[in-house]
Amino acid sequence: MCSIDTGPTFAAVPCLSGRLQGSLVLYRADRYPEDLLGPITFIWKPKDVSGITSETRQLWIWTHPSLKQDILTELKTVFQCSEPVETCSPEPIVTLLQEEKQTDVAMIVGKKRKREDNEGEKAVPVKKIIGDGTRVPLQSYCWTSQTTGVVISDLTMEILRYRLIGPLSHSVLTEALKTASIQTEMADAETELNNWWVENCKNSEKVSLHQRQEAIFELLQGISSPSEIAAGTILGLTVGDPRVNLPKKRSKAMPNPEKYQDNEKVRQLLLEGVPVECAHSFIWDQTICKNVTENKMPEQDLNHMRGELLVPGSQLDLGPCESKIPILLVQQPGKVAGEDRPGWGSGWDIYLPKGWGMAFWIPFVYQGARVGGLQESLKHSEYKRTPHVPNDFPDCPAGIQFAKELENILLEKFKRRPPAKRANYVKLGTLAPFLCPWGQLTRDWEVRNKAQEESVVTLSADSKSCATERQVPCEPKPGLIIEDSQGDMMEEMTQIQNLCKEDGAATSSGFFVLRNRKLLKQLSARCRPSCGKGQRVRPASKVGQKEMTEDALLPIFKCYPRVLVWVSLSLLRKGSPELHAMICIPTQEDLLQLNKDQLFCGPQEPKHSDIFKHKILKLKERKKKKNSGKAPESGASDALEEKAVEEPKELILGLWPDPLPDVTSHCARILLGFVTQGDFSLAAGCGEALGFVNLTGLLHMLSSQPADKKGLVLLRTPASLQYRFARLSIEV
C-alpha cells in the first residue's frame, strides 16, 4: 500500500520504535503509482517499559475525514478483516441530574418552572459522555481476521487532536498544562476516579518514567521555536486538569530561554531528542481513556467549588479529586521542503481522550492561542507550499469528488449574476474556469508528444536519404522547427520510449501525480537557472545538457506519459494568481522581450470570438415563440423545432460546453498546467501559487529554454487576458 520511492514507510526504524511520527502516501494494494488513497500520518505504540518482546504492537493511522472510508475499506480487504467484533450499542449521550419525584407541584402564575435540587439552587443538566456516545448507533467499529490475527478499530471521535502552530506553541503548552502529581491513595473508595493512576504510582519504574517526562516537558520553555527539535518527536505525558490553572485574564505565553541558556540538558535535548522510553503514554489504553472520560468533574461542580473560595480568583486546589489525563505531544516540523523559510509553520499536536476537548481549548485560548478554521488551514498550507487535503490530490477519489462539488458551487455562483455582469470566458479564451481538466490535459499532451515523435522520425529519415544520395542536407519541412539544443534531448526521449515499448510498459486510461523522490530531485535541479539575478552560480558539471540522462528519463516514460508534477510558482513582477489560473509556456519572443525590457510583465492574449452567442440568442427566440403560443404549421416541423431547442439546452452564455477542444493549443501560449492555490504572499512579498503541470510538457519546455531562463513560465487568471512571468520550482 506504500512505496519506498515516495519516502519512509511504516517500517522506518525511528518510527517503528515509537519515537517519531511518520507520514506517507497510501495506495491501493499493489497499484502504485496509480489508485491513490491519500496522505496519512501514523504512530507506532512504543514497546512496554518492562521490555516484553511478545507484546502486541498497535498502530494509529490519522487521515482526513474525506479519505477515511476508502482507506478503512482497503485496510479491511488487505488484512482480511471482515468479521465485526464490536458494535456500537445505543447508549444515552447525555445524562441529567437525578431529581426527586414531586407529586404535588405548585403552579405559580407568571413564573417559569425551574428544577431545584435538595439545596434549593437551580439545577442545570450535566452533559456526560457514556460508553459509545460519540459513535453511530448499531454500527460496527471493530473488525478482526482469523487468518492474519489483525484487529482494526475505528477510533473516530474517540481521540481528539489539537494542532498548535507557531514559535510560541510550546510556550502555550508549558503554561496551560501542569504535569500530574504523584498519588498513592484513592480520594474516595466508592468512585473509580484516578484508580488507574494510583495503581501505576505504586510502581517505582513508572514513577521514575513520569518524572523524566516531566523534566523534558519543563525544558521546552528554554527552546525558542519547536522547529529546533527533531521532526515528529513524540512525548508522552500525564497532566492534571487544565481548568484549574486558568489565569484571571487572557495573557500571552512567552518562552524563557535566558533561564535555560547555560543548561546542558537543553542542548542534549536538541541534539539527541526525546528518548524512546519517554514516548510512552497511557492514552494507548482504551480502558484508561474510558475511565478518564466518564469520571470527568462537571463544569458546574468546578465552578461551585471556585465560588466557595475565601479569596475570589485564587488558585483552586482539588487535591486527590483532581483528574489525571494521559496525553501525547507530537512535534510538527512545518516547512521541510525547499531552501527558503525552513521550519516555517512548526508547532505541536496534542492528543486527548474524548470528552476533554473544551477543557483544553479554553486554557489554550487564555494563554494566547488564536483559533483558526478551514480558511486559515488552507492559507497555512499555501505558505508551507504543501498540498492541502483533499483539494490538491486530484488523483484520489476524495480529490475528484471535491473538484466536482467546487465546480457546482462556482457554477451556481456564476449563474446567479446577470448575464451582462458575467465574465465571458469564451472571449477570454478560458475553457474551464471552474474546474481543472487534468485528464484531458494529460491526454492532449500525450497526443502532442506522439505527433512530435513522428515528426522527428520523419525528419531523421529524410536526412539519412539525403546523406546516402550525397546531396546537400535537406532543410526541415515547413511548419516543423527543431532547434539544435533540442536534438539530443528528442533523440534520447525517442530511444527511451522505444525501449519502453519493447519492455511492454503498461498503459492506463487515467493519470497520476509523480511522487518518486529521486525523479523529483532531478527535475528540481533541472528547473533551477544556472545564473541570474538572485540565483547562485551552479557548477558547470550540473549545468550541462546531459543533466537529464537516459537513466533518469527512462523510469519517467516507462511508468506512464500521463503524469502530473506538483510545482510552486513565484511571480517576478506584480500580480496575484487565483484559483484555476493557467500555467503556460513562454515563447522565444517573450523571453527576448524580457531580456530587452526588465519591466516587461508579460504578453497579452488576443481576444477570442464567442461562437456560441448566436446559438444562444436563437434558442431564446425559439423559447419566446413557443411561450407566446404560436403553433407551427405541421407536426414534422414541430418535432424538428423541439429537437433544435433541446440540443443547445445546456449552452450557457460565456462558458464552453462539453466536450472541450484541445486545451493545450487553444490559446496563443501552450498550456502546461493549472493553479490550485494562489494569492499574494505576505511571507515572500510577491504573488505565489501552487499547482500541477504535465510532466511531458515540462520536459519539453526545459529542453528548449536557455540556461539562465530555466523554469520561467507564464500565468494567466481565468478572467484576464494578461500573462505574467513566474518562476517555477519543484521543492522536495
N, C-alpha and C positions, 0 to 999 in steps of 0.2 A: 504493500500500500504506500510505501515511500521509497525514495531512491537516494543513494549516497551522492548522486550527481547534483542534487539540489541543496546539499548541506548535510549536517549531522542528523542522524536518525534516532530512533528510540534507543538504540544500543550504544549511544555515545557514552564513554566512560564517566565523564563528570556528571552527566545527567542520570546515568544508571545507578550511581551511588546515592542519589537523592540530594546531592549537594547543590546542584544548579537546576534551574528551569530550562527546558528546551523548547524549541519551536521548529515546525516543519510544515510541509505541504502534503496533504493526503490525496491519493488517487485510488481509483477502484483497483481491486486486486489484479496484478499482472497487466495493467493497462497503461503504465507510464510510457510516454509523456502525455497521453490523452486521458479523457474521462476524469477530469479534476473534481475532487470533492470539496476542497477548501483548505485554508490555513488553520492550524491548531497550535496550542501550547500545551505542554504536558509536564507533569511532575511525578517522579517515582517516590514511593514511600521509602524513607531510609530504613536500613536494617535495624533490628531491635538492639538496644543498648547491651543486652546480655550476650549478643553475638550468636544467636541461634541460626544455624545455616538452613534449617528446614522450614523457615518461616515463609508463609505465603506472601508474595510481593503484590503490592497494589499500585495501580497507575491511574492518575487523574488526567483526563483529557478535557481541555477547555476549548470551546468553539463558539462561533457566532450563532445566535438562535436560528437564523435562516438556514444554516448548514447542518443543524443538529440531526434532523430526521434522516437525511441522506447518509450521513456518517454513521449514525446508530444502526441503520438497516444494513450497511455494508459490513460493519463490525460483527453483527449477529450472523451474517452469512459466512464470513471468513472463519469465525470460531465455532460455527455450527451451534449457536445458542438459540434454540427455538422453543425450549420448554420454559414457560414462566414460573418463577419461584415464588415471587411475592406480588400481590395485587393490592392496590390501594383500597382500604376499607373506608366507607363514607362516615368518618367521624366528624363531630362538630368542629368548626374552625374557631368559633368564638364562644366562650362560656361567660355567663353573668354571675354576679354575686348572689349567693343564696339569700333569699328573702323569706321572712316568716309569713306564713299564710294568715291573712287577716280576714276574719269572717264579716266583721262589721266595719264598713268603710264610710267614713263621714264625708259626704259630698258638700263642699262649701262653694256656693255660687260666686263666680268672679275670680277664683283662684285655680291655678293649674295643679293637677295631681303630681305629686313628687314622691319618688321612692325614698324611704328613710330606713337607716339601719338601727341597730339597738341603741346607739349613742345619740340618735336624733339628727345626725348630719345627713346631708344629701349624698345618696349612694349613686355612683356612676358605674356603668358596666365596664368590666375589666376585659380587655381583649387578650386572649391567650391562645397560643397555637398548641394543639394536642395531636400527637401522632402524625398522621398523613394529612394534616390540614392544608398543606400547600400543594397537594397533588390532585390530579383529576380523579374523581371517584370511579371505582370499578375499572381501573386501567392498570395494566401490568407495568412495573418499573424495574423488575429484576429478572434476568434470564440466565440459564445455565446450560451447559453442554455435558452430556455423559461421555462423549468421545474425547474431548480435549480437557475437560475439567475446569474450563474458564467460566467465570461468573461475571456478567455485565450488569451494572446497575445504573439507572438513570438518576443522577443527583441534581436535576434541575430544581432550583429554588430551595435546595437543602443546604447548600454552601453559598454564602454571599461573597462578592468580591468588589472592593472599592479600589480605585486607582487614584493615587495622589501624584500629580505631575508638577515638576519644578524643583529648583535648587533648595527650597525650604520644606520639601515634603518630609524629610527625615526629622526636621525640627518640629513639625506639627505632630509627628508620631511620638516623639520623646516627651513633648509637653502634654499631649492629651492622654497618653497611656502610661500607667504605672504597673510595674510587674507585681504579680500576686505575692502576698506574704505567706510564709510557711505556717501551715495549720495542722495540728496533730489531734485535735479533739473536735467532735461534732458540736455544732451550735444547738441543735435540737434533735433529740433521738427519734422524734416522730416523723421528721421530714428527711428527704434524701438530698437536701441542699449540700453541695460540696463533698458528698461522701466519697466520690472518686478521688478528689484532691487530698483528702485526709489519708486515704489508703496509700497514695503514691508518696506522700510526705513521710511516711514511715520507712520508706526505702532510702537508704543513705546515698546510693548511686544516683537515683533520680533527683534527690535534693541537690546533690553536687552539680548535676547537669543543669538544673534550673538556675543555680547561682552563676554558672558560666554563661548561660544565655542572657541573664540579667546584666552581667558585666559587659558583654558585647553590645547589648542594646543601649547602655549608657554611653558607650564610646561613640555612638552615632552623632552625638552632639558636637564632637570635635571634628567632624567632616564638613567641608564647605559645600559639597554637592554629591548627590547619590551616584553620579557618573564615575566617581573615583573608585567605587567598589566594583568588584568583578561582575560582569553582566550575568543576570539571572541568579544572583546569590539568594539562598533561602535561609531564613532564620525562624525557627520555631520558638514560641513564647506562650506563657500563660499570664494573663493580665487580670487586674481587678476591674470592678465595674467602673467604666469611664464616666458615668453620670455623676459620680461622687466628686470628681476632680474639676468640675465646671468652674471657670473663673466668673467673677462678678459681672464682667462685661467683655465684649468681644475684643480680642487683642491679636497681635501678630507675633507668631513664634519666630525667633531668630536663632541661628547657630551661635555657639560659643567656642570658636576654635582656639582662642587665647588660653582657655582653661586647659586644653589638651595639646598645646603647641609642642611642648617638650616631652610628651608622653610617648614612650616607646611602644606601648600597646596599640596606639592608633596606627603607627607606621606598620606594625606587624599585621594588623587587620587589613590595611590597604594592600600589602604585598602578598600575604598568604590567603586572605579571605576568611570566611566563616568555616570552622571545622565541620566535618560531616556529622559529628555527634550532635552539634547544636542545631541541625536542621530538623531534629525530631520534634513532633508536636502531637498533643493528644487529640487534635482535631481529626486525625485519621480514624479514630474510634467512633463509630456511629452511636454506640451506646452512651458514650460520654457526651456527645453533641446533643442527643435527645434529652439527657438529664439536664444539661445547661439550659436548653430551650424551655423545658417545661417548668423549671424551678426559678425562672427569672422573676425578680421582685417587680411588681407592677409600679407604674409611674405614680399612681395616686398614693400608694404606701410610702414611696420615697419622698414625695412632696409633703406628706403628712409628718414624716419624721423631720424634714427640714423646718417645718413650721413650729415644731416643738423645741428648737434650739434656743438656748438662753440668749445668745448673741446672734441676731439675724445676719445671714451671709457668711457665717464662719464655716470652717471645714466640717463636713459630716463624717463621722466615724461609725461605720456599721459593724466593725469588729468581725467576728466569725460569721455573721449573717451576710457579709458581702459576697456576691457571686464571683466565681473564678471562671474566666472564659479562655479556652485554648484558641490561639490564632496562628496564622502563618504570615510572615512578611517576605515578600519576593521583590527583589530589585529589578526595575525595568531599565534597560540600558539607554533607551532613547534612540537617537540617530547614530547608527553604526556604519552605514554605507557612505561612501564618498569621502572627500578630504575636508570639506568646509563644515563648520559647526558640529564637530564631533561631540556626542553626548547630549545634544540638544533634546529637550523633552524627556529627560530621565526622571525617574521617580520610584515609587514603591506601590506594590499591590498588597492589600491586606485581605486575608481570607477569614471569614467569620461563620459561626453556626447560624442557622436561620433563627429569626425572632429577635436578633440583636442589631438589626440594621440601623434603626433610628437612634438607638442608644450610643452608637459610634458616630453617626452622621452629625449630630448636634455638637458634640465636643470638637470634632474636626473643624466645623464652621466657626466655633468660638475661638479656636486657635489661629484663625486667619485663612482657612481653606475657602476657596470660592467654587461654587457649584457650576459645572458645565454640562451641556446636553449634547444632542446629536450634531448640531452645527459646530460646536466647539471641538467635538471629536473629529469631524471632517477637516476642519481647519488645522488641527494639530497634526493629522497625518499628512496634510499638504506641506506643512513646514518641515516635517521629517522626511518628506519625499518617499513615503512608503505607500503601498496600495491600501485603500480603505475597503473594508468588507461590508457588503458584497459588491459595492459599486465597481471596483477595479479588478474584478475577477470574471471577465466575460466568457471564459471557457468552462465555468461551473454552472450547474442548474440554478443556484440561487442568484448568480450574477445575471443570467439570461432573464429570469423572472423579474428581477429588479429593473432591468432595462426596459422591459415591456410595460411595467407599471409606470415608470417615469415617462415613457413616451405617451401613454394615455393621459397622464396629468398635464404634461406640456401641451398636448394637442387640444385638450378641453380648455385650457387657459387661452390658447391661440384662437379658438372658435368663439370665445366669449367677447372678444374685441370686435368692433365693427369692421367690415371688410375694408373700408377706406383708411382705417387706422392700423391695419396689419402690415407687417413686413412681407413683401412679395419675394419669397425665397427662390422662385423660378427665375426672376430677373437678376437676382443676386448670384445665381449660379450655385446655390446650396441645395444639394439633392436630399439630404437627410438632416434637417435642423434639430430634430427631437430624438434621434437615435443614431448610434454608430453602427453602420452595416459592416461588421467585422468579417462576416462570412463572404459577402460579395467583394470586399476589398482584397481579401486573400485570393479569391478565385480569379479576379481580374488581373492581379499581379502574376498569378501562375500562367494565365494565358499570354500575358505580355512577355514573360520570361521565355516561354516556349517559342514565341514568334521571333524574339531576338536570337535564340539559339539557331533556329532555322536560317535566319539571315546571315549569321556568322558562318555556318556551314556552307551556305551557297557562295559566300564571298571567298572562302578559302578554296573551294573547288574551282572557282573562276581563276584565282591567282595561280593555282597549280597548272591549269590548262595553258595559261599564258606562258608560264615558265617552260613547259615542255615544248611549246612551239617556238621558243627563243624569240619571242616578241617583246615589245615594250610592256611592262607590267600594267595590268588592267586597272583602271580607276574604279572607285566604288560606284555602285549604281545610284542613280538619282534618288534622293529621299533617304538614303542609308548613310549615316555619318558615324564613323567609329574612330576615335582618337587613338594615337599610338600608345598612350598610357593605359588605355583600357584593353589593349590587345592581349597582353599576358594574362590579365585577370579573366577575360572572357574565355581564353583557351583553357585555363585551369578549371573554370566552372564547368565548361563543356566536358572535359575529361572526367571530372568528379561525378557529374550526373550520368555519364555513360557507365562508369563503374557501379553506380547505384543501381542502374537498370540491370546490369549483369548479375548483381547480387540479389536481385528480386526484392528491392525495397518496397515495403507495404505502403499503400496509399489509403487515404480515408477521405470521407466527404466533409469532415469538419475541420476546425483549426484548433490550435492550442498556443499557449504562451510559453516562450522559451525560458526555462528556469535552470538550465545547466550552468553552474557557476564558472566552469573553465571556459566555456564558449562566451559567456557574458563578459568575462575579464578580457578576452581577446578583442571582442567588439568594443569594449570600453576604451582599450588602449588605442584602437584604430580611430575612434571618434575624436580624440584629442588632437588639436592642431600642433604642428611641430614648433611653431613660433608665432609670435604676435603679441598684441597689447594685453598685458595681464597674464601671459602664459609663460611657463618656464621652458627654456630651451631643452629639448629632449635629445638624447644621444643619437648619433647617426645610425647606429645599428637598429634602433627601434623605429626609424622613420622610413626605412626602405620599402620598396614595392613588395618584397617578399614577406611582409609582416603577416598577412593572411595567407599562410602556406596551404598546400594541398591537404596536409594532415588536419589543419584547423577547419577547413571548409567542408571536408568530407562528412563529418558527423551531422553538420547542419543540413545538407541537402539529402543525406541518407535518411534522416528521420522523416521529413515531410516538407514540401515547399511552402505550405500554408502555415506560417509561423508568425506570431506577433512578439514584439520586444517591448518591455517596459522602459520608458525613457523619461528623463526630466529635461525641461526646456527653460531657458532664461533669456528674456528679451534683451537685445542690445541697446535699443532706444526706448522711447516712450511707448505706452500701450499696456493694456490689461487683458490678458487672454480670458476666455469664457468657456463654459461647458460646451462640448461638441465642436470646438474650433478645429479647423482643418490644418494639418501639418503637410506642407508641400515642399517640393524640391526646387531650389532656385536654379535659374538658367545661367549660362555663362555671361550673358549680358547683364544680369542682375549683379553678379559678383564683380564684373568690371566697373559697373556704375558705383558700387560700394567702395571700390578702391579709389575712384576719382573723387567722390564726394563722401566724406565721412559722416555728414549729416543726412545722408540718404536713408530714409526709414524703410523703404521698400516699394515695389511696383504696385500697380493697381489693376484689379480685374476688370476687363471690359464688361459693360452691362449686357446681359443676355435678353433675348426676346421671349415673351410669355406666349408659348404656342397653345396653351390651354385656355386662355382668356376668352377667345372667340367661341369655343365649345361650351364654356360655362354660361356665356350670355345667351347662346341658342337654347341651352337647357332651361334657363329661366323663362325665356319667351314661350317655350312649349308648355311649361308648367302654368304660366298665366293663361294661355289659350285654353288649356284643359280645365282650369278652375273657373274660367269665365262661362263655360257651358257651351262652347261652340262644338257641335258634333261634326265629325269627319264625314266625308261623302260615302265611303264604303267601309265594310268590315276589314278588308285587307289592308287598306291604308291605316286603319285604326291599330291593327296589330303591329304594322311596321313602325308607327309612331311610338307605341308603347315600348318596343324594343329599343328604339333610339333614345328614349327617355331613360330606360333602365341601364343602358351601357355606361353613360358618363355620370351615373348617380353618385359615385364615390369621389368625383372631382371636387377639390376644394381650392378656392382662389388663392394663389400664392404658394401652393405645395405641389411637388411632383407626385403623381400617382404611381402605384406599383404596377409592373416591375420597373426598377430603376435602370437607367442606361449604365454604361461603363463609368464607374466612379473615379477611376484613376485619371482618365483623359477628358473629363467633362469640362474642366476649366482650363485657363491658359497655363497653369502650372500643374505638374503631375502630382497627384495626391499620394501621400506617403502614409498617413495615419490620422488619428483624431485625438483630441484632448478630452480627458475625463475629469480633471481637476484644474482649475486655473483662477488666478486672481493676482492683485498687486500684493507682493510680499513685503511686509514691514521689516522682516529679518534681513532680506537681501537688498531692499531699496529699489526694486525693479519688479516688473511683471514676471511671474513664474508660473509654469504649467507642468502637469504630469499627464501622460497618455501612453498610447501604444502606436507603434509603427510596424509596417510589414518588413520582415527580415530580408526578403529578396530585394525589395526596393531600397532598403538601407544600404545593402552591399553595393548595389549599382550606383547609388549616389556617392558613397565614399570612394569608389574606384575612379570616379570622374572628377572629383574635386581636387584642387591644388592643396599642397601640404599645409599652407598657412590658413586655409579656409575649411579645414575638415570639420564636419559637424554643423555647418551653417544650414539652417532651414528657414522656411517662410511660414508664418502663422497668419490665419485669417479667420475672424469670428464669423458665425453664420449670418449675421445681419449687417455685414460690412463688405465693401469691395476692396479695402486696403489690406495689402500684405505687409507684414512686419518681420524683420530679421530676428532670428532667435538662435541661441547656441544649444545644440543637442548634446546630451551626455548620458551615459549609462553608468549608474552607480551600483557597485557590487560590494 
